[in-house]
Amino acid sequence: MLLFIRLSWKWTKRGIKAATACVLLGMIALLGTLAYAIMLGPPSLSTAQNTIYYQSDGEVMKGHDGGEDRYWVSLESMPEELVEATLAIEDHRFYNHFGFDLKRIASAALTDIKAMEMVEGASTITQQYARNLYLTHEKTWTRKLKEAFYAMRLEIFYEKDEILEGYLNTIYYGHGAYGIESASRYFFNKHADELTLAEATMLAGVPKGPSYYSPLADLENAETRQERILSRMNDLEYITSSEKNEAVTASLDYYDHSAEEAQAEAPYFQDEVVREAARVLDMDVEEVESGGFHIYTTLNPDHQAELEKAVDEEFSKAGEIETAAVIMDNETGAVTAMKGGRDYGSTTFNRVTQAKRMVGSTIKPFLYYSALKNGYTPLTMIESKPTSFQMDDGNAYSPSNYNNYYADDDITMAQAIALSDNIYAVTTNIDIGPKKLVDTLHDFGFKGDYPAVPSLALGTASISLYDMVEGYSRLASGSTASQKHTITKITDQREKVLYEYEPVSSKDKDREPIDPKAAFSVAHMLTGMFDPALNGYMSVTGSSIADQLTRMYGGKSGTTDTDSWMIGFSPQYVMGVWSGYDDNRKITVQRDHQYSKELWANSMERIHEPLPVSAFAPPADLKGVYINPETGKLSGPACPEERLVYMDKKDVPKETCKENEDSDINDIEEEINNDPWYKNAVDWFW
């Protein structure tokens, strides 16, 4: 027992010595850090530069110009209610600490340890000011240590009122407003010293997350946070209960910026740029907008101007129907123009990227790509007639063609695409197995959880216009390297590259590579929607705009009860248009179904006008042959109707359209096998 007591005392003395040594070392380190901070002198209080956005031609974009209107007002000129509201919600012990709130730090550290990641912050106003002045918003321990060091330097060399004044003059309130004076003018069109308690507490809640707590972005979230701030002010005895209740129920009149926003260049596009930058930099939207970055975008100002003009012309008398459109470079997926709605001033909701609607027949090209990969050819014949399909559950599925038009005869895949025949599509989907279409959609980069059912062939899935146009760009280019993007490069203020766009690898392990031969064959068949009437019995789906087109395009329209789609492409660009009502009401006026096609044709012709005529080059081993649309066999003198299709050499028909024709089939086969290298391109061009 005596031995145990002696050993315990010995270990205790060692522990005391070790603890004392640690404390001494900590004090020495702290004193050394303080000495180093003092030696460096006062840090500069100059603020970071604004984030700047560039068009594809290198010109600065109009609009998102960050804090172009910065104003500095003295702390004495700020309303007391605003200062107290900010202290109450951000750092109520601000005047009682030396830049660090140890109680909050301990609480946040415990939360982070439990979550095994940095999920809760404990930054004081001094630390936030230091971060905004000198650092990025990355969530790392290195940044936190730097932030602490800068906060220490601020506290050493500047008075508390100076720090608070600087913070309130530089903090970001969203919408390009930096500082309370700028925010007051933006939200309420008044000077900061004119703010009421209700207005001041509303603004005090915004910097925590401008995209989430701005009353112009989410009024419900903003009002909830305002009420919390007022409760805190009441708890801290800054205001009385009656003042709190009066502010909670006060009606606020926000300044209308719709006229100014209408002057911004491609505002829907710019919003998507900020969201994309936030994703690639792993930041919040407000951190991007206030980070002083240089963001180089893909916007083609000529394309955007033509699209804006076309929308204005087509929809000037269109009533309440909405539209959305996006133009993309076929090879790269670079977005050159975007219109997320008719009027950005009315709503900032981007119907290109944020809305998912039933895609209708625009899904069929992916079905026929899948069919070509599973034994079909462009000349596979299926009868088009009213049909009921018996399902595994015993129920019957009876799709119909648009306006109940049927060929009542066998038609080829090429005809089915041009006519948008639903019977052919559903028959094909059932024949190859609906899961094949789902797999194909995933191979083309669609990430939805789509049901493997027969009706999927008719576009019962809801997909965004942005994703659909990206899928078509991959179909037209025959490669997954085409990836939708609005940003080519991001640099910091010192021109250090933080991000640069790189195309995705075509060898993605999670999906099969796109077959360029099958993709090209489908892409060429899509030119059929602008052909003359087939066999004299019905018009192709693009006949209403065919006479407006001066060059060859491929495309597909889609119609549901509530949606009208048109997606089409040239060798250079792909464009998609959606039209419909935001409340999903049915489109009952036939003219409303025509807007998407008209806008597409108008815009595509305009952006291609200055470009030389270009042609797609078919992949090797894919042959262009002229076939008779009625029989699906080789054309000849006895059947003058013909249509160029591309297919594998092994799938080329051995017979002409009339079996008793005098033509020598061997001569035709020899001509096909010995075509000069340039003939495919010439056939496509013409």
C-alpha positions in Angstrom: 0.0 0.0 0.0 2.8 2.3 0.9 4.5 1.5 -2.4 1.3 2.3 -4.3 1.1 5.7 -2.6 4.7 6.5 -3.4 4.2 5.5 -7.0 1.0 7.6 -7.3 2.7 10.6 -5.8 5.6 10.1 -8.2 3.3 9.9 -11.2 1.3 12.9 -10.0 4.5 15.0 -9.7 5.5 14.0 -13.2 2.0 14.9 -14.5 2.1 18.3 -12.8 5.5 18.9 -14.3 4.3 17.9 -17.7 1.2 20.1 -17.5 3.3 23.0 -16.2 5.7 22.5 -19.1 2.8 22.5 -21.6 1.3 25.6 -20.1 4.7 27.3 -20.2 5.2 26.2 -23.8 1.8 27.5 -24.7 2.4 30.8 -23.1 5.7 31.1 -24.9 4.0 30.2 -28.2 1.3 32.8 -27.6 3.7 35.5 -26.6 5.8 34.7 -29.7 2.7 34.9 -31.9 1.8 38.2 -30.3 5.3 39.5 -30.8 5.3 38.4 -34.4 1.8 40.0 -35.0 3.0 43.3 -33.5 6.2 43.2 -35.5 4.2 42.9 -38.8 2.3 46.0 -38.0 -1.4 46.9 -38.7 -2.9 44.9 -41.5 -4.4 46.8 -44.4 -8.2 47.4 -44.3 -8.6 47.6 -48.1 -11.3 45.3 -49.4 -11.1 42.6 -52.0 -11.9 43.3 -55.6 -15.3 42.4 -57.0 -15.9 39.2 -58.9 -15.8 40.0 -62.6 -17.6 37.9 -65.3 -16.3 37.8 -68.9 -18.1 36.8 -72.2 -16.4 34.3 -74.6 -14.9 37.3 -76.5 -13.2 38.6 -73.4 -15.5 41.5 -72.8 -16.8 42.2 -69.3 -20.4 41.1 -68.9 -23.0 43.7 -68.1 -25.0 42.9 -65.0 -23.4 40.8 -62.2 -20.9 43.5 -61.5 -20.6 42.7 -57.8 -20.2 45.7 -55.5 -19.8 48.4 -58.1 -21.8 50.7 -55.7 -19.9 50.5 -52.4 -20.5 53.1 -49.8 -18.7 53.8 -46.6 -20.7 55.4 -43.7 -19.4 56.0 -40.2 -20.6 53.9 -37.3 -22.3 57.0 -35.8 -24.3 57.4 -39.0 -25.7 53.8 -38.8 -29.0 53.3 -37.0 -28.6 52.0 -33.5 -31.2 49.3 -34.2 -29.0 47.9 -37.1 -25.9 47.8 -35.0 -27.7 46.1 -32.1 -29.4 43.6 -34.4 -26.1 42.6 -36.0 -24.4 42.2 -32.6 -27.4 40.2 -31.3 -27.4 37.6 -34.0 -23.7 37.6 -35.0 -21.6 38.3 -31.9 -23.3 39.7 -28.8 -20.1 39.5 -26.7 -18.1 41.5 -29.4 -17.1 44.3 -27.0 -16.0 41.8 -24.3 -13.5 39.5 -26.1 -10.2 39.9 -27.8 -11.4 38.6 -31.2 -12.3 35.1 -30.1 -15.4 33.9 -28.2 -14.0 30.9 -26.3 -17.5 29.7 -25.2 -18.8 29.6 -28.8 -15.5 28.0 -29.9 -15.8 25.2 -27.3 -19.5 24.5 -28.3 -18.7 24.5 -32.0 -15.6 22.2 -31.5 -17.8 19.7 -29.6 -20.3 19.7 -32.4 -17.6 19.3 -35.1 -16.0 16.4 -33.2 -19.3 14.6 -32.9 -19.9 15.0 -36.7 -16.2 14.3 -37.6 -16.3 17.3 -39.9 -16.5 21.1 -39.7 -20.3 21.6 -39.5 -20.7 24.6 -37.1 -18.8 27.8 -37.0 -18.0 30.1 -34.1 -16.6 33.1 -35.9 -16.8 36.4 -34.2 -17.3 39.7 -36.1 -13.6 40.2 -36.0 -12.9 36.8 -37.5 -15.5 37.3 -40.2 -14.0 40.7 -41.1 -10.6 39.2 -41.2 -11.8 36.4 -43.6 -13.6 38.9 -45.9 -10.5 41.1 -46.1 -7.7 38.6 -46.5 -8.8 35.0 -47.0 -11.0 32.6 -49.0 -14.1 30.9 -47.7 -12.7 27.3 -47.9 -13.6 25.2 -44.9 -10.2 24.0 -43.8 -8.3 24.1 -40.5 -5.4 26.0 -42.3 -7.8 28.8 -43.2 -9.2 28.9 -39.7 -5.7 29.3 -38.2 -4.9 32.1 -40.6 -8.2 33.7 -39.8 -7.4 33.6 -36.1 -4.0 35.2 -36.7 -5.5 38.1 -38.8 -8.2 38.6 -36.2 -5.5 38.9 -33.5 -3.7 41.6 -35.6 -7.0 43.5 -36.1 -7.7 43.5 -32.4 -4.1 44.6 -31.6 -4.1 47.6 -33.9 -7.7 48.7 -34.3 -10.4 49.9 -31.9 -13.6 47.8 -31.5 -15.6 50.6 -33.2 -13.2 50.6 -36.1 -13.6 46.9 -36.6 -17.4 47.0 -36.3 -17.6 49.9 -38.7 -15.4 48.1 -41.3 -17.4 44.9 -41.0 -20.7 46.7 -41.5 -19.4 48.6 -44.5 -17.9 45.5 -46.3 -20.1 42.5 -45.4 -22.0 41.1 -48.4 -25.8 41.4 -48.3 -26.4 39.6 -51.7 -27.6 41.1 -55.0 -24.2 42.8 -55.5 -24.7 44.9 -52.3 -21.6 45.3 -50.1 -22.1 47.1 -46.8 -25.1 48.4 -45.0 -25.5 51.6 -47.0 -25.5 49.8 -50.3 -27.9 47.1 -48.9 -30.2 49.8 -47.6 -30.4 51.5 -51.0 -30.8 48.2 -52.8 -33.5 46.7 -50.6 -35.4 49.8 -49.5 -34.2 52.7 -51.7 -33.2 54.7 -48.7 -30.1 55.6 -46.7 -29.0 53.4 -43.8 -29.7 56.1 -41.2 -33.4 56.1 -42.3 -33.9 52.3 -41.6 -36.7 51.3 -39.3 -36.3 48.6 -36.7 -38.2 46.2 -38.9 -36.1 47.0 -41.9 -32.8 46.9 -39.9 -33.5 43.5 -38.4 -34.5 42.2 -41.8 -31.2 43.3 -43.3 -29.2 42.0 -40.3 -30.3 38.5 -41.1 -29.1 38.5 -44.7 -25.3 38.1 -44.5 -25.6 34.7 -42.9 -26.6 33.4 -46.3 -27.8 35.9 -48.9 -29.2 33.3 -51.3 -31.2 31.8 -48.4 -32.1 34.7 -46.2 -32.6 37.5 -48.6 -36.3 38.5 -48.6 -36.1 39.0 -52.3 -34.9 35.3 -52.7 -36.9 33.6 -50.0 -39.3 35.7 -48.0 -40.4 32.9 -45.7 -36.8 32.1 -44.6 -36.0 35.8 -44.3 -39.0 36.5 -42.0 -38.2 33.5 -39.8 -34.7 34.8 -39.3 -35.9 38.4 -38.7 -38.2 37.1 -35.9 -35.3 35.2 -34.3 -33.2 38.4 -34.4 -35.9 40.4 -32.8 -36.3 37.8 -30.1 -32.6 37.9 -29.4 -32.7 41.7 -29.2 -35.5 41.4 -26.7 -33.6 38.8 -24.6 -30.6 41.1 -24.5 -32.9 44.0 -23.6 -32.0 46.0 -26.7 -35.8 46.4 -27.4 -39.0 45.9 -25.5 -41.6 43.2 -26.2 -44.0 45.7 -27.7 -41.2 47.0 -30.0 -40.5 43.4 -31.0 -44.1 42.6 -31.8 -44.6 45.8 -33.8 -41.5 45.0 -35.9 -42.6 41.4 -36.5 -46.0 42.5 -37.9 -44.7 45.5 -39.8 -45.2 45.5 -43.6 -42.0 46.1 -45.6 -41.9 47.8 -49.0 -39.0 46.5 -51.1 -37.6 48.4 -53.9 -38.5 47.1 -57.4 -35.4 46.4 -59.5 -37.2 44.8 -62.5 -36.3 47.7 -64.8 -32.6 47.5 -63.9 -32.5 43.7 -64.1 -34.0 43.9 -67.6 -31.0 45.8 -68.7 -28.6 43.1 -67.5 -27.0 40.9 -70.1 -28.2 37.3 -70.2 -29.4 37.4 -66.5 -30.5 33.7 -66.6 -27.2 32.7 -68.0 -25.3 34.8 -65.4 -27.3 33.1 -62.5 -26.3 29.7 -63.9 -22.6 30.8 -64.1 -22.7 31.7 -60.4 -24.3 28.3 -59.5 -21.8 26.4 -61.6 -18.9 28.4 -60.1 -20.2 27.5 -56.6 -20.2 23.8 -57.5 -16.7 23.7 -59.0 -15.2 25.8 -56.3 -17.2 24.1 -53.5 -18.5 27.4 -52.2 -21.8 29.1 -51.4 -23.3 31.3 -54.1 -22.7 34.5 -52.0 -19.0 33.5 -51.5 -18.6 33.3 -55.3 -20.2 36.7 -55.8 -18.1 38.4 -53.1 -14.9 36.5 -53.7 -13.1 38.8 -56.1 -12.8 36.1 -58.8 -12.4 36.5 -62.5 -14.8 34.1 -64.2 -14.5 33.5 -67.9 -17.7 32.2 -69.5 -18.9 30.6 -72.7 -21.5 33.3 -73.5 -21.6 34.3 -77.2 -23.0 37.8 -77.1 -24.3 37.6 -80.7 -26.1 34.3 -80.0 -27.7 35.8 -76.9 -28.8 38.9 -78.7 -30.4 36.9 -81.5 -32.1 34.6 -79.0 -33.5 37.6 -77.0 -34.7 39.2 -80.2 -36.4 36.1 -81.4 -38.2 35.5 -78.1 -39.5 39.1 -78.1 -40.8 38.7 -81.6 -42.4 35.3 -81.2 -44.0 35.8 -77.8 -44.9 39.5 -78.0 -48.6 38.6 -78.1 -48.5 35.2 -76.6 -50.5 35.7 -73.4 -49.4 33.8 -70.3 -47.5 30.9 -71.9 -43.9 30.7 -70.9 -40.8 29.6 -72.8 -37.2 28.6 -72.2 -34.3 28.1 -74.7 -30.6 27.2 -74.7 -28.0 27.0 -77.4 -24.9 24.8 -77.0 -21.8 24.0 -79.0 -22.2 20.5 -80.3 -18.6 19.3 -79.8 -17.9 20.8 -76.4 -21.2 21.4 -74.7 -20.3 25.1 -74.1 -23.5 27.1 -73.6 -23.5 30.1 -76.0 -26.9 31.5 -75.1 -29.7 30.9 -72.5 -33.1 32.3 -71.9 -34.8 30.9 -68.8 -38.1 32.7 -69.3 -39.8 35.5 -71.1 -39.1 38.1 -68.4 -36.3 37.9 -65.8 -37.8 41.0 -64.1 -41.0 39.0 -63.4 -39.2 35.9 -62.1 -35.7 34.7 -61.8 -36.8 31.0 -62.0 -34.7 29.4 -64.8 -36.9 27.1 -66.8 -33.8 25.8 -68.7 -32.0 24.4 -65.6 -34.5 24.3 -62.8 -37.7 23.0 -64.4 -38.3 19.4 -65.2 -41.1 18.6 -67.6 -42.4 15.6 -69.5 -40.3 15.4 -72.6 -42.7 13.7 -75.0 -41.3 12.5 -78.3 -38.0 14.2 -77.9 -36.9 11.0 -76.1 -37.4 8.9 -79.2 -33.9 9.4 -80.7 -32.4 7.7 -77.7 -34.9 4.8 -78.1 -33.9 4.3 -81.8 -30.2 4.6 -80.9 -30.8 1.7 -78.5 -32.7 -0.2 -81.1 -29.8 0.1 -83.6 -27.5 -1.3 -80.9 -29.9 -4.2 -80.6 -30.4 -5.6 -84.1 -32.5 -2.9 -85.7 -31.6 -0.9 -88.8 -33.0 2.4 -90.2 -35.0 0.2 -92.6 -36.6 -2.2 -90.0 -40.3 -2.3 -90.9 -43.1 -2.2 -88.3 -46.8 -1.7 -89.0 -48.4 1.6 -88.0 -52.0 1.0 -86.9 -54.1 1.4 -83.8 -52.7 -1.2 -81.4 -53.3 -2.5 -77.8 -50.3 -4.0 -76.1 -50.9 -6.6 -73.4 -48.8 -5.9 -70.3 -47.4 -8.5 -67.9 -49.9 -7.3 -65.2 -52.8 -8.3 -67.5 -53.7 -4.7 -68.4 -53.8 -3.3 -72.0 -51.8 -0.3 -73.0 -53.3 1.5 -76.1 -51.2 4.5 -77.2 -52.3 6.6 -80.1 -50.6 8.7 -82.7 -51.0 12.5 -82.8 -54.4 13.4 -84.2 -55.0 9.7 -84.6 -53.0 9.6 -87.9 -51.7 6.1 -88.9 -50.0 4.8 -92.0 -52.0 1.6 -91.8 -49.0 -0.1 -93.4 -45.4 -1.1 -92.6 -43.1 1.9 -92.1 -39.3 2.1 -91.6 -37.5 3.5 -88.6 -36.5 6.5 -90.7 -40.2 7.2 -91.5 -41.2 6.6 -87.9 -38.8 9.3 -86.7 -39.9 11.8 -89.3 -43.6 11.1 -88.6 -43.1 10.7 -84.8 -45.1 7.4 -85.0 -46.0 6.3 -81.4 -47.0 2.8 -82.4 -43.6 2.1 -83.9 -41.9 3.6 -80.8 -43.8 1.5 -78.2 -43.5 -1.7 -80.3 -39.7 -1.1 -80.5 -39.4 -0.4 -76.8 -41.3 -3.6 -75.9 -39.4 -5.6 -78.4 -35.9 -4.7 -77.2 -36.9 -4.5 -73.6 -37.7 -1.2 -71.8 -34.6 -1.5 -69.6 -32.5 -1.0 -72.7 -33.9 2.5 -73.1 -33.2 3.3 -69.5 -29.6 2.1 -69.8 -29.2 4.2 -73.0 -30.4 7.3 -71.2 -27.8 6.6 -68.5 -25.1 6.1 -71.1 -25.9 9.5 -72.5 -25.5 11.1 -69.1 -29.1 11.4 -67.9 -29.1 10.8 -64.1 -32.8 10.2 -63.4 -34.3 7.1 -62.0 -36.5 6.3 -65.0 -39.2 3.5 -64.9 -38.5 0.7 -67.4 -42.0 0.7 -68.9 -43.4 0.8 -72.4 -44.7 4.3 -72.1 -41.2 5.7 -71.5 -40.8 5.5 -75.3 -43.3 8.3 -75.5 -41.5 10.6 -73.1 -43.4 10.1 -69.9 -40.2 11.0 -67.9 -39.7 14.5 -66.6 -36.3 15.9 -67.5 -34.9 19.5 -67.7 -34.3 21.2 -71.0 -30.7 21.7 -70.0 -30.1 17.9 -69.7 -32.1 17.1 -72.9 -30.0 19.5 -75.0 -26.8 18.1 -73.5 -28.0 14.6 -74.5 -28.7 15.8 -78.1 -25.3 17.4 -78.3 -23.8 14.0 -77.4 -26.0 12.3 -80.0 -24.9 14.8 -82.7 -21.2 14.6 -81.8 -21.2 10.9 -81.1 -19.2 11.4 -77.9 -19.7 11.9 -74.2 -17.0 14.5 -74.3 -19.7 17.1 -74.9 -20.6 18.2 -71.4 -22.8 21.2 -70.7 -20.9 24.1 -69.1 -21.0 27.9 -68.8 -17.5 28.5 -67.5 -14.1 27.9 -69.2 -11.8 29.3 -66.4 -11.8 30.9 -63.0 -8.8 32.8 -61.6 -8.3 34.7 -58.4 -7.3 38.4 -58.1 -3.6 37.5 -58.9 -4.7 35.5 -62.0 -3.9 32.2 -60.4 -6.0 29.6 -62.1 -8.4 28.0 -59.6 -10.5 26.0 -62.1 -10.3 25.2 -65.8 -12.9 23.3 -67.8 -11.8 19.9 -69.1 -14.0 17.6 -71.2 -15.1 14.4 -69.5 -13.4 11.2 -70.6 -15.3 9.1 -73.1 -14.1 6.1 -71.1 -16.4 6.7 -68.1 -16.4 3.5 -66.1 -20.0 4.0 -65.0 -21.4 4.0 -68.5 -20.9 2.6 -72.0 -19.2 4.8 -74.5 -21.5 6.2 -77.2 -21.3 4.3 -80.5 -20.5 7.0 -83.1 -22.0 4.9 -85.9 -25.4 4.4 -84.2 -25.4 8.0 -83.1 -24.7 9.3 -86.6 -27.3 7.1 -88.1 -30.0 8.4 -85.7 -28.7 12.0 -86.1 -29.1 11.7 -89.9 -32.6 10.2 -89.6 -33.6 13.2 -87.5 -33.2 15.4 -90.7 -36.3 13.6 -91.9 -38.6 15.8 -89.8 -38.1 18.5 -92.4 -38.7 16.2 -95.5 -41.6 16.7 -97.9 -44.7 14.7 -97.1 -44.1 11.0 -97.1 -46.0 8.8 -99.5 -48.5 11.5 -99.8 -50.5 10.4 -96.8 -49.3 12.7 -94.0 -46.8 15.5 -93.3 -43.6 15.1 -91.3 -43.5 16.9 -87.9 -41.3 19.7 -89.1 -43.2 20.6 -92.2 -44.6 23.9 -90.7 -41.1 25.4 -90.5 -39.2 23.5 -93.2 -39.6 26.4 -95.7 -37.8 28.8 -93.2 -34.7 26.7 -93.1 -31.8 27.4 -95.5 -29.5 24.6 -94.6 -29.7 21.0 -93.3 -30.6 20.4 -89.7 -31.6 17.4 -87.6 -34.3 17.7 -85.0 -37.2 16.3 -83.0 -40.3 17.9 -81.6 -42.3 16.7 -78.7 -45.9 17.4 -77.6 -47.7 16.5 -74.4 -50.9 17.9 -73.0 -48.9 20.5 -71.1 -45.6 20.8 -72.9 -44.3 21.8 -76.3 -40.7 20.9 -77.2 -38.3 21.4 -80.1 -34.7 20.3 -80.0 -32.5 20.4 -83.1 -28.9 20.7 -84.3 -26.6 21.7 -87.1 -23.0 20.4 -87.4 -22.0 23.3 -85.1 -24.8 24.0 -82.6 -27.7 22.3 -80.9 -30.6 24.3 -79.6 -33.6 23.3 -77.4 -36.8 25.1 -76.8 -39.6 24.4 -74.3 -43.0 26.2 -74.1 -45.8 25.7 -71.7 -47.5 27.1 -68.6 -45.8 27.2 -65.2 -48.9 25.8 -63.5 -49.0 22.8 -65.8 -52.3 23.7 -67.3 -53.1 22.0 -70.6 -52.2 23.7 -73.9 -55.5 24.0 -75.5 -54.7 26.5 -78.4 -53.0 24.9 -81.4 -51.0 28.0 -82.0 -49.3 27.6 -78.6 -47.9 24.3 -79.7 -46.2 26.1 -82.6 -44.1 28.6 -80.6 -41.3 26.2 -79.8 -40.7 25.3 -83.5 -41.0 28.9 -84.6 -38.5 30.2 -82.0 -36.1 27.3 -82.8 -36.2 27.9 -86.6 -35.9 31.7 -86.2 -33.0 31.6 -83.8 -31.0 28.8 -85.5 -31.2 30.6 -88.9 -30.0 33.8 -87.3 -27.0 32.4 -85.5 -25.9 30.4 -88.6 -26.3 33.2 -91.0 -22.7 34.4 -90.7 -21.3 30.9 -90.7 -20.2 28.9 -93.8 -22.4 25.9 -94.6 -20.9 22.8 -92.9 -21.5 19.1 -93.1 -21.3 16.2 -90.8 -18.7 13.5 -91.7 -20.0 10.0 -91.3 -17.8 7.5 -89.4 -15.9 4.9 -91.3 -17.8 1.8 -92.4 -21.1 3.7 -92.4 -22.6 3.9 -95.9 -25.1 6.4 -97.2 -27.6 4.8 -99.5 -30.7 6.0 -101.2 -33.8 3.9 -100.4 -37.4 4.0 -101.3 -39.3 5.2 -98.2 -42.4 3.1 -99.1 -40.7 -0.3 -99.4 -37.5 0.2 -97.4 -35.5 -1.2 -100.3 -33.0 0.5 -102.6 -34.4 3.2 -104.8 -34.4 2.8 -108.6 -35.9 4.3 -111.8 -39.2 2.5 -111.2 -39.8 4.2 -107.8 -38.5 7.8 -107.9 -39.2 8.6 -104.3 -36.0 8.2 -102.3 -34.4 9.1 -99.0 -30.8 9.0 -98.0 -30.1 6.9 -94.9 -26.8 5.7 -93.3 -26.2 2.2 -92.1 -23.6 -0.5 -91.8 -22.6 -2.0 -95.1 -23.9 -5.4 -94.0 -27.4 -4.0 -93.5 -27.7 -2.4 -97.0 -30.7 -4.0 -98.8 -30.0 -6.5 -101.6 -33.1 -5.6 -103.6 -34.4 -2.6 -105.3 -37.9 -1.2 -104.6 -39.3 -3.3 -107.6 -38.1 -6.8 -107.7 -38.8 -7.2 -111.4 -36.8 -4.1 -112.3 -34.3 -4.4 -115.1 -31.6 -2.8 -112.8 -28.7 -5.0 -112.1 -28.4 -5.3 -108.3 -24.8 -6.4 -108.6 -24.0 -3.1 -110.2 -25.7 -1.2 -107.3 -23.7 -3.2 -104.7 -20.4 -2.6 -106.5 -21.2 1.2 -106.6 -21.9 1.2 -102.9 -18.7 -0.7 -102.0 -16.5 1.5 -104.2 -17.8 4.9 -103.3 -15.0 7.5 -103.2 -14.0 8.7 -99.7 -15.7 12.1 -100.1 -19.1 10.8 -101.3 -20.6 10.4 -97.8 -19.9 14.0 -96.9 -21.3 15.1 -100.3 -24.4 13.0 -99.8 -25.0 14.5 -96.4 -24.5 18.0 -97.6 -27.1 17.6 -100.4 
